[in-house]
Amino acid sequence: MSPSITQITPTQPAPFDGAALRRTADDLWEAVSCGDEHAAYGVVLDAHDAGADHEALLLDVIGAVQRRVGQEWADNRMSVAREHAATAINDRVIAALSVRHMPPPTGKRRGRVTVACVDGEWHALPARLLAEVLRLRGWHVDYLGAQVPTAHLIGHVHRTGPDHVALSSSLATRLPTAHATVTACQAIGVPVLAGGAAFGTDGRYARLLGADAWAPDARAAADLLALRPPTRPLTGHQPIDDLPHLADQEYTMVSRDSGRLVRAALAGLEERFPAMRSYTERQRQHTAEDLGHIVDFLAVALYTDCDRLFTDFLTWTAGILTARSVPAASLPPALEVLGTQLTDFPRAGRLLDHALQALNDPDVPAARSGSGVSR
């Protein structure tokens, strides 16, 4: 049985002129969206000097702007390069703001928390925000940043002896690695608080993978650690204890065979859509990348045995393609081609069938128009 999960409803931020905070967020958005780092510093630091609450600036201004950055990328109103530039500016603004409120090097602390991203997870800003909020609230925080290999994280935990590990991941494809990391931390008696989009908006994947606690955002995570911190876990727990369906080996075989599956799906699409034979090298590369993402999400859906995870990814992908004026109608035949390669995999077949049903729903934008994946 997986250990029980505690969670806490987010508290409202301390009142501080909400209208002024919203104006500050709008001003910061104007600065980061056009790459004006100097203006971004001025917006946030001036608000701080005018009396804005530090935590509110982190979460309700910088955090809110970062969420808007992500949405603008998804809606194809911001390029990847601009999204990266905006994120980098936000990260440096956090650093500048933290210098204004650096906690004293000595004095009583609540305890020690290691904050890290799962190996392979490059989206570090949510973890950075949590680390800063915990410091503000009196914790000794070791912030390890993006893409922390599990072995190195465990070595750090052995050396420093934290009371908790806060593990962040935005990409669902990192869930198998997150599971191994959770289990490794628990094996040495350190409870794990999971957070980030990868674990689900309701924390379902944190519970599935046996994390000791889950929180939907940095404020709720800090509240939880202060009011109802998870207790030290029992040792001797194994990943297979959480996911007995892995015994059928479907996840292992699909993940190991992902390259061949992508090549087979690409060839199958060429047979169905002869126009693909005249694609440019860039178009073929993008098509192969899209198919690679589909196979990766199929694998992680097999790991979690969750239809919703795979279906949500496919319908999200249909929306992303449509926003970029790329026909999404090639997604159903791509799944059909994958199905022909996985006839001996009943769980994979179920996942593909459910995703096909969702894509054929007329409410899914543009999933039934166009002739193929191209860019």
KOLRODREN-422516 format. One record per residue: residue in three letters; z, y, x of N, C-alpha, C in turn. Coordinates in steps of 0.001 Angstrom, whole numbers, padded with zeros to 6 digits, always signed. Each point is the difference from the previous one (the first is absolute). Layout:
ALAZYXZYXZYX
...
END
This chain:
MET+000000-001193+000840+000000+001193-000840+000000+001246+000878
SER-000729+001011-000428-000007+001251+000747+001300+000734-000243
PRO+000500+000765+000987+001201+000786-000222-000255+001048-001064
SER+001059+000324-000742-000171+000983-001063-000265+001361+000591
ILE-000722+000804-000761-000395+001329+000468+000800+001045-000750
THR+000504+000965+000724+000618+001143-000648-000968+001155+000048
GLN+000022+000803-001012-000829+001196-000010+000734+001083-000759
ILE-000442+001211+000125+000704+001131-000576-001003+000990-000542
THR+000330+000590-001102-000888+000997-000598+000068+001280+000816
PRO-001158+000594+000342+000014+001213+000807+000786+001113-000677
THR+000807+000724+000772+000688+001162-000537-000905+001208+000089
GLN+000266+000972-000795-000767+001234+000044+000441+000831+001197
PRO-000945+000694+000636+000392+000848+001125+000924+001124-000451
ALA+000813+000460+000944+000874+001123-000310-000836+001191-000440
PRO+000454+000713-001024-000822+001095-000528-000229+001084+001044
PHE-001245+000349+000200-000346+001127+000864-001320+000549-000505
ASP+000048+000963-000838-001161+000738-000464-001260-000866+000026
GLY-000110-000892-000985-001122-000922-000038-001349+000682+000041
ALA-000102+001148-000631-001274+000727+000004-000361+000426+001419
ALA+001017+000436+000765-000260+000420+001374-000426-001200+000860
LEU+000607-001164-000239-000401-001194+000735-001442-000373-000316
ARG-000381+000116-001270-001383-000325-000372-000984+000971+000630
ARG+000378+001266+000056-000875+000976+000666-000101-000307+001490
THR+001110-000399+000594-000023-000362+001421-000918-001199+000239
ALA+000081-000980-000894-000880-001169+000127-001463+000409-000140
ASP-000289+000897-000922-001388+000472-000160-000472+000718+001257
ASP+000881+000821+000568-000376+000728+001217-000208-000961+001172
LEU+000861-001020+000094-000168-000970+001076-001298-000772-000186
TRP-000325-000346-001228-001258-000690-000252-001187+000845+000467
GLU+000010+001264-000310-001096+000885+000423-000132-000009+001519
ALA+001127-000037+000697-000037+000030+001456-000511-001318+000579
VAL+000575-001132-000442-000379-001269+000618-001397-000434-000414
SER-000429+000368-001207-001320-000442-000457-001128+000668+000773
CYS+000282+001141+000610-001028+000650+000820+000327-000086+001491
GLY+001016-000797+000344+000304-000248+001402+000696+001134+000713
ASP+000673+000892-000730+000668+001139+000614+001447-000360+000322
GLU+000218-000538+001187+001331-000467+000374+000985+001152+000121
HIS-000436+001115+000555+000890+001145+000155+000503+000467-001362
ALA-000899+000095-000979+000412+000424-001331+000953-001013-000627
ALA-000238-001295+000253+000883-001032-000556+001413+000151+000530
TYR+000137+000238+001310+001324+000241+000554+000666+001178-000705
GLY-000748+001083-000137+000558+001199-000602+000481-000227-001419
VAL-000766-000723-000792+000367-000253-001393+001342-000718-000086
VAL+000145-001080+000753+001201-000821-000127+001200+000650+000690
LEU-000199+000524+001188+001132+000584+000722+000485+001281-000670
ASP-000914+000787-000551+000418+001201-000738+000810-000385-001229
ALA-000430-001075-000693+000752-000448-001174+001390-000475+000411
HIS+000071-000703+001132+001303-000455+000493+000898+001181+000314
ASP-000544+000998+000687+000792+001172+000361+000411+000806-001228
ALA-000769-000132-001088+000330+000713-001231+001025-000750-000844
GLY+000428-001165+000460+001059-000712-000700-000408-001261-000714
ALA-001244-000423+000164-000431-001231-000647+000776-001183+000559
ASP+000350-000930-000861+000716-001197+000414-000884-000838+000917
HIS+000569-000459+001122-000774-000733+001002-000577-001290-000582
GLU+000818-000751-000706-000490-001256-000568-001097+000251-001033
ALA+000158+001046-000780-001028+000333-000990-001307+000384+000682
LEU+000083+000707+001114-001213+000339+000729-000696-001261+000509
LEU+000788-000961+000474-000594-001240+000494-000684-000782-001112
LEU+000708-000193-001107-000476-000930-001023-000824+000664-001094
ASP+000414+001192-000426-000653+000641-001139-001095+000979+000408
VAL-000084+000283+001290-001078+000858+000498-000929-000824+000908
ILE+000499-000416+001161-000868-000741+000929-000420-001339-000609
GLY+000956-000733-000570-000333-001275-000619-000987+000148-001137
ALA+000201+001025-000834-000908+000225-001120-001403+000345+000493
VAL-000093+000815+001036-001301+000352+000554-000686-001230+000591
GLN+000766-000861+000667-000603-001201+000580-000546-000922-001085
ARG+000704-000117-001112-000527-000803-001115-001300+000600-000519
ARG-000074+001314-000032-001227+000662-000447-001133-000255+000984
VAL+000314-000017+001282-001014-000325+001012-000606-001368-000288
GLY+000860-000986-000250-000495-001336-000296-000864-000043-001243
GLN+000398+000730-001035-000789+000009-001238-001340+000688+000206
GLU-000014+001059+000782-001263+000692+000264-000967-000907+000758
TRP+000533-000808+000936-000872-000965+000678-000539-001023-000993
ALA+000877-000535-000848-000423-001022-000956-001080+000539-000934
ASP+000095+001263-000357-000969+000618-000908-001236+000525+000722
ASN-000087-000276+001302-001152+000390+000828-000161+001509+000108
ARG+001114+000703-000057-000040+001448+000213+000512+000373+001386
MET+000366-001024+000789+000486+000229+001357-000472-001161+000857
SER-000605+000320+001131-000486-001048+000898+001161-000668+000722
VAL-000282-001138+000612+001020-000686+000788+000496+000903+001136
ALA-000919+000709+000644+000393+000874+001108+000932+001115-000480
ARG-000335+000614-001138+000857+001066-000536+001344-000562-000452
GLU-000024-001201-000562+001256-000631-000433+000895-000256+001205
HIS-000584-000480+001109+000788-000245+001205+000540+001304+000577
ALA-000826+001037-000007+000441+001288+000529+001150+000563-000828
ALA-000123-000091-001324+001059+000505-000880+001293-000772+000212
THR-000108-001313+000146+001184-000829+000224+000665+000361+001325
ALA-000807+000216+001027+000551+000365+001308+000732+001337-000071
ILE-000550+000947-000738+000673+001297-000149+001331-000183-000719
ASN+000005-000766-001081+001253-000248-000713+001041-000634+000919
ASP-000436-000925+000829+000930-000665+000910+000608+000991+000985
ARG-000824+000895+000521+000520+000981+000962+000878+001043-000688
VAL-000288+000306-001254+000860+000926-000747+001374-000629-000218
ILE+000028-001297-000279+001291-000693-000133+000802+000145+001292
ALA-000671-000187+001134+000686+000116+001291+000546+001411+000207
ALA-000810+000995-000331+000449+001382+000167+001179+000311-000917
LEU-000056-000511-001220+001091+000230-000940+001278-000685+000468
SER-000140-001176+000579+001175-000750+000449+000730+000714+001126
VAL-000756+000696+000842+000633+000756+001090+000926+001077-000565
ARG-000366+000547-001159+000839+001027-000622+001315-000565-000518
HIS+000061-001319-000176+001189-000597-000614+000373-001268+000758
MET+000059+000080+001299+000326-001164+000819+001487-000324-000139
PRO+000352-001261-000386+001415-000352-000127+000684-000002+001360
PRO+001288+000263+000035+000712+000016+001284-000031-001374+000648
PRO-000004-000050+001347-000084-001295+000693+001260-000841-000149
THR+001116+000627-000331+001249-000732-000168+000538+000238-001394
GLY+001013-000747-000341+000596+000143-001321-000152-001277-000792
LYS+000744-000099-001071+000005-001214-000801-001302-000136-000771
ARG-000573-001185+000043-001222-000302-000740+000286-001067-001056
ARG-000867-000081-000997+000150-001023-001039-000186-001401+000569
GLY-000884-000137+000952-000367-001295+000554-001338+000139+000693
ARG-000599-001120+000349-001250+000040+000758-001085-000740-000777
VAL-001184+000626-000059-001139-000582-000702-001211+000044+000923
THR-000709-001118+000087-001286-000043+000695-001094+000120-001048
VAL-000878+000976+000176-001116+000240-000913-001288-000323+000742
ALA-000802-000890-000570-001222-000440+000681-001070-000364-001012
CYS-001261+000093+000441-001123-000490-000780-000327-001429+000407
VAL-000480-000766-000944-000413-001374+000268-001130-000004+001027
ASP-000045-001029+000823-001092-000134+000958-001346+000048-000739
GLY-000920+000829+000500-001296+000182-000637-000033+001124-001006
GLU+001140+000650-000245+000077+001101-000967-000012+001332+000749
TRP-001105+000760-000202-000166+001274+000698+000473+001198-000815
HIS+000282-000181-001279+000426+001116-000846+001501+000227+000219
ALA+000311+000858+000939+001389+000156+000442+000742+001135-000698
LEU-000694+000896-000692+000678+001185-000529+001103-000342-001005
PRO-000188-000967-000905+001121-000326-000905+001253-000440+000755
ALA-000169-000807+001048+001152-000420+000788+000614+001189+000733
ARG-000840+000891+000473+000498+001197+000702+000839+000853-000943
LEU-000460+000171-001227+000764+000780-000970+001354-000647-000274
LEU+000007-001331-000153+001271-000686-000227+000939+000201+001179
ALA-000514-000128+001208+000844+000175+001180+000636+001385+000017
GLU-000787+001014-000328+000537+001368+000018+001045+000202-001087
VAL-000227-000559-001176+000974+000134-001092+001305-000697+000364
LEU-000097-001181+000588+001217-000712+000396+000769+000770+001065
ARG-000698+000613+000940+000689+000828+001001+000729+001154-000671
LEU-000674+000636-000953+000634+001108-000718+001279-000447-000698
ARG+000004-001230-000457+001153-000503-000752+001049-000667+000882
GLY-000151+000141+001307+001071-000411+000887-000123-001353+000650
TRP-001179-000627-000084-000198-001296+000636-000504+000172+001438
HIS+000366-000949+000846-000634-000125+001312-001285-000793-000232
VAL-001145+000606+000285-001289-000607-000335-000802-000259+001264
ASP-000491-001228+000111-000997-000332+001012-001337-000122-000722
TYR-000855+000987+000208-001313-000009-000646-001016-000554+000996
LEU-000590-001151-000324-000903-000681+000930-001472+000277-000281
GLY-000323+000611-001124-001372+000422-000256-000885-001095-000558
ALA-001317+000194+000221-001020-000881-000580-000151-001278+000800
GLN-000489-001034-000684-000467-001251+000623+000987-000540+001025
VAL+001139-000458-000467+001020-000540+000898-000072-001531-000033
PRO-000410-000650+001086-000026-001473+000014+001377-000570-000305
THR+000024-001073-000769+001274-000568-000437+000896-000353+001178
ALA-000556-000609+001028+000822-000397+001149+000667+001204+000656
HIS-000711+001112+000089+000565+001206+000609+001056+000627-000910
LEU-000247-000048-001314+001010+000506-000933+001284-000807+000122
ILE-000121-001323+000041+001192-000843+000110+000718+000241+001322
GLY-000773+000198+001080+000634+000325+001276+000791+001287-000079
HIS-000546+001002-000673+000707+001274-000162+001263-000197-000831
VAL-000106-000775-001063+001160-000235-000864+001105-000724+000775
HIS-000371-000986+000802+000989-000686+000836+000702+000987+000926
ARG-000767+000916+000563+000552+000923+001000+000877+001074-000621
THR-000354+000485-001188+000678+001166-000575+000983-000344-001105
GLY-000147-001165-000650+000943-000417-001024+000073+000890-001217
PRO-001121+000310-000671+000055+000857-001188+000670-000705-001181
ASP+000465+000788-000939+000567-000553-001229-001100-000449-000963
HIS-001160+000669+000074-001105-000304-000903-001324+000222+000726
VAL-001031-000702-000453-001373+000288+000390-000735+000475-001245
ALA-000667+001142+000101-000858+000514-001074-001438-000251+000416
LEU-000689-000817-000773-001342-000463+000358-001013+000608-000956
SER-001016+000657+000566-000990+000711-000812-001382-000608+000161
SER-000720-000099-001124-001398-000420+000050-000742+000550-001210
SER-001181+000532+000248-000853+000505-001065-001116-000967-000357
LEU-000374-000879+000929-001133-000900-000188+000478-001375-000437
ALA-000465-000434-001170+000418-001307-000509-000432-001135+000914
THR-001069+000195+000763-000445-001066+000900+001004-000276+001110
ARG+000990+000855+000163+001031-000223+001014+001204-000757-000556
LEU-000051-000423-001252+001150-000674-000594+000391-001292+000721
PRO-000948-000857+000421+000443-001181+000749+000771+000354+001265
THR-000453+001030+000713+000722+000443+001193+001353+000583-000379
ALA+000028+000759-001099+001270+000551-000468+000985-001116-000327
HIS-000498-001055-000601+000867-001139-000348+000624-000602+001255
ALA-000810-000210+001020+000523-000549+001246+001034+000935+000623
THR-000234+001315-000109+000930+000974+000571+001315+000007-000759
VAL-000078-000024-001328+001217-000058-000812+000820-001222+000377
THR-000655-001153+000079+000700-001243+000311+000626+000042+001398
ALA-000720+000578+000964+000513+000081+001364+001231+000898+000073
CYS-000009+001123-000707+001171+000888-000013+001188-000690-000657
GLN-000258-000673-001101+001091-000679-000697+000571-001142+000828
ALA-000851-000626+000810+000464-001121+000829+001054+000429+001006
ILE+000016+001300+000359+001027+000485+000927+001051+000831-000738
GLY+000001-000129-001338+001076+000575-000789-000143+001454-000369
VAL-001222+000563+000058-000199+001409-000332-000780+000106-001305
PRO+000551+000662-001017-000714+000129-001272-001174+000953+000102
VAL-001001-000254-000850-001243+000771+000033-000205+000731-001319
LEU-000229+001307+000110-000397+000838-001124-001504+000209+000104
ALA-000750-000434-001007-001464+000117+000016-000441+001190-000827
GLY-001090+000636+000431-000557+001108-000753-001440+000248+000388
GLY-000726+000670-000869-001409+000278+000239-000865-000670-001040
ALA-001230+000505-000134-000891-000460-001058-000304-001491+000080
ALA+000032-000584+001202-000321-001425+000136+000936-000878-000809
PHE+001235+000441-000206+000995-000824-000677-000045+000139-001516
GLY-000972+000774-000507-000157+000160-001440+000766+001196-000522
THR-000529+000611-001055+000660+001179-000567+001344-000344-000615
ASP+000211-001277-000320+001275-000433-000560+000789-000886+000958
GLY-000476-000145+001239+000702-000799+000985-000175-001497-000153
ARG-000977-000433-000791-000144-001435-000275-000249-000824+001264
TYR-000755+000559+000953-000294-000777+001201+001169+000016+000975
ALA+000818+001047-000046+001233-000015+000792+000910-001119-000483
ARG+000119-000144-001309+000818-001086-000546-000597-001359+000337
LEU-001318-000100-000156-000670-001274+000257+000214-000466+001437
LEU-000031+000940+000938+000112-000343+001415+001438-000055+000492
GLY+000953+000163-000910+001397-000197+000357+000680+001163+000677
ALA-000566+001216-000095+000684+001160+000575+001344+000194-000698
ASP+000945+000601+000711+001346+000171-000539+000096+001172-000969
ALA-000918+000950+000107+000004+001159-000885-001380+000635+000021
TRP-000266+000777-001019-001266+000740-000104+000293+001359-000612
ALA-000751+000989+000429+000113+001331-000593-001391+000596-000146
PRO-000253+000766-001055-001341+000534-000250-000374+001190+000865
ASP+000983+000676+000592-000305+001169+000822+001173+000283+000926
ALA-000179+000992+000853+001011+000284+001024+001318+000461-000604
ARG-000055+000803-001041+001240+000490-000609+000792-001151-000604
ALA-000694-000883-000714+000680-001149-000593+000534-000938+001072
ALA-000748-000157+001104+000466-000864+001083+001285+000549+000615
ALA+000056+001303+000225+001202+000602+000567+001173-000121-000952
ASP-000258+000174-001307+001064-000170-000994+000531-001428+000025
LEU-000916-000959+000058+000404-001408-000016+000871-000338+001203
LEU-000425+000414+001183+000768-000315+001197+001377+000660-000023
ALA+000104+001145-000670+001291+000684-000075+000916-000616-001056
LEU-000574-000414-001139+000814-000401-001139+000127-001508-000174
ARG-001076-000726+000261+000002-001448-000212-000769-000693+001116
PRO+000461+000115+001230-000753-000579+001126-000067-001516-000107
PRO-001144-000588+000360-000100-001460-000031+000946-000627+001014
THR+000536-001157-000360+000922-000701+000886-000779-000857+000990
ARG+000691-000447+001030-000652-000826+001014-000448-001316-000612
PRO-001237-000396+000282-000554-001196-000638+000525-001278+000633
LEU-000159-001089-000746+000288-001317+000549-001102-000392+000970
THR+000348-000670+001081-000997-000451+000961-000516-001383-000401
GLY-001037-000456+000673-000575-001298-000299-001079+000025-001057
HIS-000391+001206-000415-001032+000149-001024-001387-000120+000629
GLN-000935-000680-000678-001349-000192+000500-001008+000607-000977
PRO-001157+000519+000508-000999+000592-000909-000446-000939-001105
ILE-000123-001284+000293-000476-000933-001018+000991-000111-001152
ASP+001263+000396+000235+000980-000024-001078-000375+000981-001099
ASP-000648+001098+000351-000405+001012-000975-001314-000355-000682
LEU-000897-000669+000725-001374-000200-000482-000393-001475+000122
PRO+000535-000858-000852-000315-001428+000119-001473-000320-000236
HIS-000746+000901-000673-001422-000253-000234-000813-000009+001288
LEU+000551+000529+001083-000735+000001+001268-000226-001410+000535
ALA+000703-000956-000570-000167-001379+000464-001412-000524-000229
ASP-000767+000620-000925-001364-000497-000244-000991+000437+001076
GLN+000428+000882+000911-000809+000422+001150-001201+000874-000362
GLU-000140+000417-001247-001155+000830-000357+000021+001326+000757
TYR+001164+000633+000075+000084+001265+000740-000406-000195+001452
THR+000546-001007+000632-000281-000238+001416-001484-000219+000238
MET-000632-000823-000829-001406-000325+000218-000916+001184-000293
VAL+000284+000760-001051-000838+001162-000308+000153+001065+001083
SER+001214+000266+000445+000192+001037+001018-000639-000406+001322
ARG+000075-001276+000359-000613-000443+001251-001526-000011-000085
ASP-000532-000161-001210-001445-000137-000179-000634+001294-000507
SER+000705+001118+000158-000456+001244-000620-001362+000457+000527
GLY-000226-000156+001311-001283+000429+000566-001172-000738-000610
ARG+000121-001319-000127-001084-000781-000599-000202+000371-001462
LEU+001098+000232-000719-000118+000369-001408-000730+001328-000167
VAL+000281+000949+000864-000691+001292-000076-001488-000177+000271
ARG-000343-000778+001017-001420-000220+000299-000707-000709-001150
ALA+000661-000975-000595-000611-000718-001125-000174+000917-001204
ALA+000988+000845-000261-000111+000926-001123-001111+001013+000230
LEU-000141+000476+001245-001066+000952+000314-001367-000648-000202
ALA-000164-001236+000457-001270-000705-000184-000273-000239-001479
GLY+001024-000344-000752-000181-000236-001430-000412+001252-000745
LEU+000558+001123+000382-000389+001259-000640-001447+000353+000331
GLU-000427-000297+001214-001393+000275+000368-000960-000816-000858
GLU+000392-001223-000320-000847-000821-000857-000064+000562-001411
ARG+001099+000521-000494+000048+000539-001360-000641+001382-000085
PHE+000115+000775+001073-000540+001357+000016-000938+000156+001191
PRO-001274-000360-000164-000944+000046+001126-000068+001362+000664
ALA+000311+001067-000747-000051+001334+000600+000964+000139+001168
MET+001033-000837+000032+000955+000072+001100-000656-000322+001339
ARG-001125-000738-000025-000669-000356+001245-000571+001226+000709
SER-000176+001081-000738-000505+001232+000603+001111+001015+000268
TYR+001244-000435-000139+001116+000901+000283-000026+000442+001459
THR+000468+001205+000219+000202+000455+001370+001174-000762+000620
GLU+000110+000070+001305+001111-000675+000674+001336+000549-000487
ARG+000050+001305-000267+001253+000601-000485+000354-000540-001381
GLN-001005-000130-000879+000261-000528-001333+000481-001447+000064
ARG-000611-000788+000868+000432-001387+000152+001425-000071+000553
GLN+000302+000886+000920+001346+000010+000575+001038+000331-001070
HIS-000286+001015-000821+000937+000362-001064+000150-001127-001017
THR-001116-000671-000319+000063-001105-000939+000863-001123+000552
ALA-000202-000328+001280+000814-001045+000629+001477+000396+000028
GLU+000284+001275+000251+001390+000461+000002+000627-000160-001382
ASP-000759+000361-001040+000512-000151-001364+000304-001462-000308
LEU-000907-000888+000400+000222-001423-000226+001201-000502+000802
GLY+000169+000526+001208+001162-000372+000796+001304+000380-000676
HIS+000025+001202-000602+001204+000428-000718+000258-000914-001192
ILE-001067-000398-000702+000169-000894-001150+000626-001320+000447
VAL-000501-000570+001072+000544-001268+000496+001450+000184+000458
ASP+000292+001107+000662+001373+000252+000452+000958+000067-001189
PHE-000421+000680-001067+000875+000109-001168+000077-001311-000770
LEU-001074-000774+000024+000075-001329-000596+001043-000836+000738
ALA+000005+000088+001324+000958-000768+000791+001431+000405-000321
VAL+000271+001304-000068+001384+000413-000250+000399-000308-001437
ALA-000965+000008-000931+000313-000406-001365+000339-001490-000057
LEU-000654-000793+000838+000367-001412+000110+001394-000145+000611
TYR+000321+000857+000954+001321-000065+000634+001099+000271-001029
THR-000222+001008-000840+001006+000369-000995-000178-000746-001314
ASP-001151-000681-000161-000361-000670-001252+000030+000990-001165
CYS-000590+001172+000241+000068+001078-000985-001406+000435-000397
ASP-000400-000298-001234-001304+000425-000505-000115+001524-000019
ARG+001090+000646-000380-000042+001450-000169-000346+000714+001301
LEU+000525-000495+001115-000250+000654+001279-001503+000049+000284
PHE-000676-001119-000182-001438-000062+000280-000799+000790-001028
THR+000354-000149-001269-000727+000708-001053+000145+001505+000141
ASP+001201+000462+000284+000206+001445+000174-000820+000533+001165
PHE-000085-000781+001088-000808+000449+001137-001471+000113-000389
LEU-000519-000984-000737-001420+000032-000365-000319+001143-000948
THR+000851+000252-000977-000275+001108-000923+000165+001344+000713
TRP+000965+000081+000940+000135+001222+000813-001248+000199+000847
THR-000502-001081+000609-001209+000092+000816-001185+000468-000831
ALA-000108-000490-001238-001081+000450-000875+000069+001511-000207
GLY+001212+000516-000183+000150+001443-000156-000328+000774+001256
ILE+000413-000532+001161-000297+000658+001273-001507+000046+000231
LEU-000690-001114-000240-001450-000031+000182-000688+000965-000943
THR+000439+000017-001242-000618+000875-000982+000164+001469+000379
ALA+001183+000351+000512+000242+001381+000417-000940+000413+001129
ARG-000506-000978+000751-000909+000268+001115-001450-000256-000368
SER-000265-000122-001305-001356-000238-000508-000602-001280+000561
VAL+000859-000989+000239-000436-001307+000470+000082-000969-001181
PRO-001068-000720-000308+000042-000918-001143+001100-001045+000167
ALA+000800-000153-001041+001086-000985+000044-000397-001323-000634
ALA-001234-000112-000495-000419-001217-000687-000158-001177+000936
SER-000018+000208+001309-000098-001127+000925+001335-000698+000180
LEU+001086+000579-000496+001293-000648+000168+000086-001333-000753
PRO-000406-000063-001285+000052-001312-000671-000840-001076+000694
PRO-001266+000263+000370-000732-001060+000695+000600-000354+001355
ALA+000627+000953+000662+000670-000326+001261+001120-001003-000238
LEU+000748+000198-001087+001051-000955-000330-000580-001353-000377
GLU-001130+000028-000702-000637-001264-000381-000463-000773+001238
VAL-000565+000712+000971-000427-000656+001235+001206-000594+000729
LEU+001099+000751+000053+001207-000536+000639+000484-001247-000743
GLY-000138+000020-001326+000422-001151-000779-000759-001263+000366
THR-001292+000143+000322-000781-001178+000393+000461-000570+001333
GLN+000630+000843+000820+000501-000452+001297+001407-000587-000097
LEU+000649+000181-001157+001406-000380-000120+000222-000932-001190
THR-000968-000862-000253+000091-000888-001163+001170-000977+000089
ASP+000484-000281+001213+001105-000936+000171+001366+000697+000058
PHE+000018+001279-000376+001227+000792+000078+000364+000496-001407
PRO+000781-000750-000755+000255+000370-001396+000697+001339-000181
ARG+000962+000329+000857+000664+001299-000165-000950+001139+000317
ALA-000811-000155+001037-000994+001037+000306-000973+000165-001157
GLY-000430-001129-000591-000895+000085-001146+000614+000752-001158
ARG+001284-000234-000245+000685+000724-001076+000029+001504+000273
LEU+000325+000367+001237+000045+001416+000365-001364+000659-000165
LEU-001059-000673+000446-001350+000549-000124-000397+000143-001468
ASP+000327-000992-000821-000350+000065-001417+000694+001166-000695
HIS+001271+000186+000269+000730+001093-000641-000532+001358+000447
ALA-000352+000107+001278-000566+001269+000486-001359+000262-000637
LEU-000807-001031-000160-001302+000161-000655+000172+000490-001427
GLN+000954-000558-000717+000241+000448-001363+000349+001485-000038
ALA+000832+000420+000953+000392+001415+000033-001188+000892+000334
LEU-000837-000419+000958-001152+000817+000385-001039+000078-001119
ASN-000092-001026-000820-000950+000008-001100+000520+000737-001223
ASP+001227+000475+000087+000563+000823-001072-000756+001330-000021
PRO-000534+000404-001141-000768+001260-000040+000821+001230+000340
ASP+001324-000120-000018+000836+001158+000340+000107+000221+001505
VAL-000437-000984+000809+000007+000177+001452-001199+000861+000372
PRO+000201+001165+000647-001091+000954+000215-001139-000568+000836
ALA-001205+000009-000582-001251-000287+000713-000052-001381+000631
ALA+000892-000915-000423-000010-001328+000612-001188-000829-000475
ARG-000737+000502-001010-001104-000784-000540-001327+000741+000139
SER-000073+000968+000899-001250+000731+000193-000418-000055+001451
GLY-001261+000292+000280-000479+000010+001372-000487-001371+000429
SER-000387-000110+001282-000629-001225+000457+000587-000573+001272
GLY+000950+000656+000650+000539-000581+001215+000873+000982+000746
VAL+000744-000523+000970+000879+000841+000804-000828+000652+001081
SER-000023+001305+000003-000671+000763+001055+000699+001324+000161
ARG-000276+000652+001122+000672+001293+000230-000991+000977+000620
END
